[in-house]
Every structure is written in structure tokens, then in C-alpha cells.
């Protein structure tokens, strides 16, 4: 039996400061993790239905992305979420407006092999509209910690 294939997908835009934290975390994983032929580390600056082409065919999906919330958690806090935490499937107004949960469901309905599990690591950021290539200090501080944590989870037996 073949080993399950895992996709670690870092999302964001690296020219919008903290919005690029998902991509920075994947880059850090490449630096510190010895790797595994059954795990692919991918960076992407896109969303919506276009994600379907990236995530189809994998057994397991791990997403790292930025999130903006109004709760009292500090910037740099990591929310560990599942698809169920994302709410109901939406009826989009356009294909680029699909959220992750809807994209996954669409893939299943179209007959694609979709990941059986999806973990989302969302790092709280404060803003994503200022052009800069650096992360703010509280967000940058979480990147190596999260990269090592995900690498350790991938290395441990399922």
C-alpha cells in the first residue's frame, strides 16, 4: 500500500507584509526539515477555485495562512482550524470567490480525489494592505516555531 501523500500549502502575498506568513512558514520548513518524498511543500499566492488544481490528488492537506480577527488574541497567535471551523459551504458569486471548504466540496462533487483531512494553521495578523516584504516582529517570531511544529507532526507516525 502506498504512503499517504500530504500537501503543505503556504498561502499569502509576500509583498503585503504579514499576509505572506504562510509562504514564509513553508520556506522555513524547507530550511529546517529534512523532507519526505510523500510530503510536498508548495507556496501559492492565489485562492478560490484555482486552489482545486493544487489540492486535488492528495490524501492530507495542511494549510498555513494569515487571518485577521477582532478577538483579543495577540498578533502572531496561531489558530489551529479544520474545515468544520470554516462554517457552511457558500454559494459564490464568482469562481474566484470560493472559500476553501466550498472548493473542497466542489472537488469531491466533480469526482476529484480530495484530501480526507485538512488542517489549517492561521496566523493572526493586524494588517495586509501595506506594501513591504518583511513580516512584523510578532508574526516573524511565530514562523520558525510553527514550521518546526508542523515538521514534527509530519515526522511522527499517524
C-alpha positions in Angstrom: 0.0 0.0 0.0 1.3 3.4 -1.0 2.1 6.0 1.7 -0.5 8.8 2.1 0.5 11.9 0.1 0.5 15.2 2.1 0.4 18.7 0.7 1.7 21.6 3.0 0.4 24.7 1.3 1.7 28.1 2.3 -0.7 30.8 1.2 -0.3 34.6 1.0 1.3 37.5 -0.7 4.9 38.3 0.3 4.8 41.9 -0.9 1.9 42.7 1.6 3.9 42.2 4.8 2.3 39.8 7.2 -0.1 38.5 4.6 2.9 36.4 3.3 3.3 34.5 6.6 2.1 31.2 5.1 4.7 31.3 2.3 7.4 32.3 4.8 6.5 29.3 7.0 6.8 26.9 4.1 10.2 28.4 3.2 11.3 27.9 6.8 10.1 24.3 6.7 12.3 23.7 3.6 15.2 25.2 5.6 14.8 23.1 8.8 13.1 19.9 7.8 14.9 17.0 6.1 11.9 16.3 4.0 9.9 13.3 3.0 9.1 12.0 -0.5 5.4 11.7 0.4 5.2 15.4 1.5 5.2 18.3 -0.9 5.8 21.9 0.3 4.1 24.4 -2.0 3.8 28.2 -2.0 0.8 29.9 -3.6 -0.5 33.5 -3.9 -4.0 32.6 -5.0 -7.3 31.4 -3.8 -10.7 30.3 -4.8 -11.3 27.6 -7.3 -7.7 27.8 -8.6 -6.8 26.0 -5.3 -8.6 23.0 -6.6 -5.8 22.2 -9.1 -3.3 22.4 -6.2 -5.0 20.3 -3.6 -6.6 17.5 -5.7 -4.8 14.2 -5.6 -3.5 14.4 -2.0 -4.7 12.4 1.0 -3.9 15.1 3.5 -3.8 18.9 3.4 -2.1 21.3 5.7 -2.6 25.0 5.0 -0.7 27.8 6.5 -2.2 31.3 6.0 -2.8 34.7 7.6 -6.0 35.6 9.3 -7.4 38.9 10.6 -9.8 38.7 13.5 -11.3 41.0 16.0 -10.8 38.8 19.1 -8.4 39.6 21.9 -5.7 37.2 20.8 -2.4 38.8 20.1 -0.9 39.3 16.7 1.1 36.1 15.9 -1.4 33.8 17.6 -1.8 30.5 15.7 -5.3 29.3 15.3 -5.4 25.5 14.6 -8.6 25.0 12.5 -10.4 22.3 10.5 -12.7 22.7 7.6 -15.6 22.4 10.0 -14.4 25.6 11.7 -14.9 27.5 8.5 -18.7 27.4 8.6 -21.1 26.5 6.0 -20.4 26.0 2.3 -21.1 29.2 0.4 -22.9 29.9 -2.8 -20.3 32.0 -4.6 -20.9 35.0 -6.8 -17.9 34.1 -8.9 -15.4 31.2 -9.1 -12.6 33.3 -7.5 -14.8 33.8 -4.5 -14.9 30.2 -3.4 -13.7 29.6 0.1 -11.6 26.5 1.0 -14.5 24.5 2.3 -16.6 25.1 -0.8 -13.6 24.4 -3.1 -13.0 21.0 -1.3 -16.7 20.1 -1.7 -16.7 21.1 -5.3 -13.7 18.9 -6.0 -15.5 15.9 -4.4 -18.6 16.5 -6.4 -16.6 16.7 -9.6 -15.0 13.4 -8.8 -11.5 14.6 -7.9 -9.5 12.7 -5.3 -9.6 15.2 -2.5 -7.7 15.2 0.8 -9.5 13.2 3.5 -8.3 15.6 6.1 -7.4 19.3 6.2 -5.6 21.2 8.9 -5.4 24.9 8.8 -2.8 26.9 10.7 -4.0 30.5 10.6 -1.6 33.1 12.0 -3.3 36.3 13.3 -2.1 39.4 11.6 -3.1 43.1 12.1 -3.0 44.4 8.6 -2.4 43.3 5.0 -2.6 46.4 2.9 0.9 48.0 3.3 3.5 47.1 0.7 6.5 45.6 2.3 8.4 42.4 2.1 9.1 41.9 5.8 6.9 40.4 8.5 6.3 42.4 11.6 8.2 41.1 14.6 5.4 39.2 16.4 4.4 37.4 13.2 8.0 36.7 12.2 8.6 35.2 15.7 6.0 32.5 15.2 7.3 31.3 11.8 10.2 29.1 13.0 8.1 27.8 15.9 5.2 26.8 13.6 7.5 25.4 10.9 9.2 23.1 13.4 5.8 22.1 14.9 4.4 21.0 11.6 7.6 19.2 10.7 7.5 17.3 13.9 3.8 16.4 13.3 4.7 15.2 9.8 7.6 13.1 11.2 5.5 11.3 13.8 3.6 8.2 12.9 0.0 8.8 12.0 
